Amino acid sequence: MQRRRLLTSGAGLIAAAVAGCIGGDDDEASEGSEGAGTGNEEETGAGDGDGGTPYEVTVEPAGTHTFEEVPETYATIPGAWMDLSMAFGIQPEGLAYLERHPTKFYDQLPGVEFDEEEVVIFGDGESARSYDKEVFYEMDADVHLMDPRMLQEYSGWSDEDVAEIEGNVAPYLGSQIRFDFDGQEPYYTMYEALERNAEVFQRQEQYEAWVDLHEEFIADVEAELPPEDERPSVAVFWRGLDADAGEFNPAPIHEKRNDTQSYRDLGLVDAFEGQHVDGPVGYETLLEIEPDYLSALNLSSMTGEEWQTEVVEPLENHSTASELQAVQNGNVVRAAGQFMGPIVHLFSTEALAKQVFPDRFGEWPGDSEAIPDGEQLFDRERVADIVNGV
């Protein structure tokens, strides 16, 4: 296999594509019923659907595509679809950028691998320079797990550009589920998207195993939660918490959005519910609503030490932020969100539960990998077995 490559537009493009590797940001799962392994197709559960090819898969907004054979490689851009595919042990052929992606969680699953050197990194995610169409020809993926609306948002492509790549390379079958797009709610919850991705890769048995695990995990968590009238309020922000900025981008957890699923699973009260939130909010608003907790969606991208020194301590030392009860009480917490599929969701919900309810779920050590085996809220080995199709 070739080494990891950085693709750029124009003459800098490298001519050959890396061979694909298979195995080598929802509400409850009931609405949709959201690691790469190193084994062969049988071991990873490839093609475990009950139908042969050709077969149809519908993923809005792109619609329906007929596959003549099960795709082996995919390319994706910022969103949940890498984790939705890693849930089946399939790492991407091409990725818009790797920074902030939740690969550290895959490393914590025994026998699960994510080989960064076998992924085509074709840009920095949200820069139009990263999306020269030639890059997509070079990758030659079997399917593009990306919402075509988001692709156009990032790339500036015309409708004709989008149609050209679909016609000459591969279909688009991703969908934005992190939050609304241009005022339109996501088409799918996390597990609804996972079910459609299982159809794409014919991994229905693995999907059913995920549903079983998810339902058990949520039931176990809910059994330990305090009564509803004793659950705290939280103000969640999706662009982080920069004390000096003085303005923060809310992620209202009562809305239909995938990136705040962990907060809903824990029954937390949305500090923004009933508020007219249209754009960033400042300290004045936060001092008015006085949430019990402040939270940001960067569990995937920051270590515990970084979180403490770059977020918590600046808030504690800020003249205005330090007036907030959440800051004074040490109630500044974090969860995952931006790239959250079923694997990230488990780690996110576990981390948040321990930060908010340590008396019920155990103390939070600052990073997931530091949780003692006996205090983990889900079985890493079981998750790895599902990912690897065991």
N, C-alpha and C positions, 0 to 999 in steps of 0.2 A: 504494500500500500504506500501511496505517496504521503509526504509529510503535510502538516497543516499549511494551508495557503491563504494569503490575503489577496483577494481579487479587487482590482480597481478598474475604472473605465478606460476605454481607449487602448493605446498600444501596450499598456502595462498588463493586460490580461494574460494569464497563463493558459496555455492551450488545452491541456487535458483536464478532464473532470475526475475527481476522486471517486473510486468505486463506492457504491452505497453500502452502508453497514446496517443490517438488521440483526440484532442480537450479537454478537461478536466477541389572563386577571376576568348563583346557583343555590339554588335553594335545594331542598332536600332531594336525595336520590330518588325518592318516590315519584318526583315530577318527571324524571327521565327514564325510569322503570316503574366529578372531577374530582433514571438508571438505564443504561442499556445493557442487556445481557450479552454474554459472549458465546452463547450456544448456537447450534444450527437451527434451521427453521422448525424442526420438530420440537426442539427444546424450548423455543420461544413461543410456540403456539401459532406459528404463521399459518394462515389459511385454515383456521379452525371453524370457519363459517359452514353452514349446512348446505350452501349452494355452490355451484361451479361458476365459471365465467362463461359468457359475459354477465355482469351484474350492475345494477344501477345504485347510485348513492346521491341523495339530495342534501345539500348543505346551503342554506340561504346565507348571503344574498345571491350567490352565484347560480344556484339552482341545481339541476340534475346532470350527472355525468355517467356515461356507461363505460365501465372498465372491461377491456378484453382480457386482462390478466391482473393479478394482484400487484399493486405497485410495491416497489422495493425501496425507493428513495424519495425523499421529499425535501423541499426548501421552505423556510419559514422566516417571518419577520417578527418584531416585538409583539408578544402576546402569549396566550396560554397553550398554543398548539404544540410546542416542543414538549412540554410536560405531559400534555394529553397523549403524545406519541411515546414518550419515554415510559409511560405507564404500561406500554406493551413491549418495552425493551427495544424500541426503534429510535436511534439517534438520527439527527438530521444530516442530510448531504450538504446542505447549505444553510447558513444562518446570517442574518443581517449584521449582528454583532454579538459578542459573547459576554461583554461586561454586564454585570448585575444579574446575569442569568443564574438560576438556582442550582448550579452543578454541585455545590457543596453538599446538598441533601442526597444526591445520588451516591456520593462517596460514603455516606453513612449507612448505606444498605449493603449487606454482605453479598458479595458475588455480582454486584451491579457495577458496570463501568460506563463512564462517559469519556470517550477518547477525543480530546480537543484537537489532536493532531490529524484526525481523520475528517474534520469538518471544514468545509469551505467557508471562510469568513469573508463576506463580500462587501463589508462597509461598516459604517458606524450607526446604522439603524434608522436615523431620522433625517439624514442628509440626502438630498436629491442626487448628489454626486455618486452616492453608493448604488444607485439603481439604473445604471446604464443597461439597456436591454441586452447588450452583448454578454453581460454577466450571467443572465438567465439562460442564454444559449449555451454558454460554457458549462454551467452546472448541469443542464440537461436532466433535471429531476423528473421523476415519474408523476409527481403531483405537487402542487403548490398549496401548502396548508397556511393560507393567508387570506384575509378578507380583501377582496379586490378594491373595496372602498378605502381601506387603510393603505393598501399598496399605492393607490393614486394620491392619497394624502401625503405620504412620505416622498414619493418619487416625482410627483408632478406630471405623470404620464397622462396622455389623452386616452379617451375611450378606444381609439384605434390602436394605440400602443398595447393596452391591456388585452384587446382581442388578438393582436398579433402573437403575443407570447402564449396565450392559451391555445391558439390554433396551431402554432409551430412547435411548441415545447410540451406543455402539460396544462391540465385544468386547474382552476382555483377552487378549493373546497374548504377553506378556512372561514371563520366567522368571528367578528369582534365580540367578545363576551366580557371584557374587563368592565366597561361601563357603556353608557349610551353613545351612539354615533350620530352627531348632528341632531340631537333631540330624539332619536329613535332608540327605544330600549333594545338590549341584546335579544337576538332571536332565541338563544338557548341558555339554559343553566349549564353549570359545569358538567353534570352527568348526562345531560341531553347532548352536549357537544361530544363527550367521551363516547357515547353510544354511536354517534355518527362517524366518529373516527374509527371505531371498531369495525364499522361497515366498510370503510375505505380499505383498511388493511386486513379485513376478514379475521378479526380477533374477538369474535363474540364470546368465546368461553372465558377469555381473560377479562372481558368487560363484566360478565356476570360475577366473576370472582371479586372484582373491584366493588361492585354493588353490594355484595354480601359483607365485605370488610367494612365498607363505608357505613352501612346501616348499623353494624355492630359497634363501630367506633362512636358514632353519634349517640347511640342509645346509652353506651357506657358513660359518655361525657354528660349527657343530660341527667342521668341518674345521680350525679354528684353536684349538680348546680344548686345554689340556694333558691328559695322561693322567688318568684318573679318580682315581688315588691321589695326584695332585698338586693336586687342586682343594680350595679352602678351604671351611671351614664358615661359615655365616652365621645369625645370629638376626634374623628379620624381624618387624617390628611394624606393625600396621595402623592404629593411632591415633597414630602419630608417636613422637618421642623427646623428651620433656620432661625434662631432667636433674633439675629440682627436684621433679618428681612422684615419682620414685623407684619407680614402678610402670609397667609397660609391657604392652600387649596383644599377645600373640604372634600371628603368622600363620604357622603351621607349613607349610613349603613342600612337605612330603611328602604332605600331604592333598590331596584332590580339591577344588581351589578355583581360581577363575580369576585372582584378584588376585596370585598368586605365580607365574604361568606363566613369567615371564622368568627367574626363579631356576632353575626346572627346566630351561628351555631351555639354560642355561649349565652345567648339571650340578653346581650348587653343593650342598654337603652341608648338610642341615638340622641346625642345632645342637640343635633340640628333639626330633629323632627319638629314640625310646627314653626320653624324659622324660615324666613324668606332668604334663601342662600342663592345668590346669583353671582358667582365669581369668588375671588379670594376674600377671606375675612381677616380682621386685624385683632389686636389685643383688646380693643374696646368691646368687640363682640364677645370674645372669650371671657372677659371679666364680667360681662352681663349674664351669660348663660352658666358660667362656672361649672364646667363638666367635672365629674369625679376623676376622669382619666383623660390624658392627651395621648394620642397614638399616631404612629406613622407606619407606612407600608414598605418598610425596607429591611425586613428580616433576612431576605435573600442576599442583599447586597452589602451589608455591614456586619462586621464582627461585634461581639459584645463590647470589646474595648473601644472600638471606633464609635459605637453608639453612645457609650458613656462620655467619651471625651469630645465628640463632635456635635452631639445633640443634647444630652441631659445636662452636662456641666454648663454649657453656654446658657441654657434656659435658667438654671439655678443662679447664675451670675448676672443675668440681665435685670436691669432696674425694674422693668415692667413685667416681664415674664415671671419673675420671682414672686409677684403678688398673687399669681394664680394658685388656688388651693391644690390643684393636681401637681404642680411643681413643688410646692411646699411639702406635700405629703409623699413625695417620691413616686407619684403615680404617672410617670411618663413611660409608656410601653410601646411595643412594636409587634407587628405581624407581617406576613408576606402578602403579596397582592398582584403585582404587575404580571408575573409569569405563572400564575397559580393554576395548575391542574391538580389531579388527585394526589400525586406524591407531595407536592409543595403544600397542599391543603392540610395534610396530616401533620406535617412539621409546624405549619403556621398555627393551627388550632391548639396543638399541644403547647407551643411556646406561649400563646396568649393566655391559655387556661392557667398556666403556672404563674404568669406575671400578675394576673388579676385575682385569682383564687388560690394562692399558695397553700392555704390551710386545708383545701380540699383536693388539690392535685399535686402538691409537692412544690418545693422551692425551685425557682428558675435560676440556673447557674450562669446565665448570660449568653450561652450558645447551646444549640441542640446537641452537639457532639459531646458536651460535658455532662449531660443528664445520665446518672447512673442507670445501669440496666434495670434494676428493680423499680425505678421510678419513671420509666418511659410509659407513655399512655397508649402506645400501639406497638405491635410486634414487628420489628424491623425485618426479621427473617421471613415472616409471612408476606410482607410487602415485596421483598426481594423475590420470593418464589412466584408471586403473581407476575411481576415484571418479567421474570425469566421464563414464564410459562411452565413452571414445574408442577 
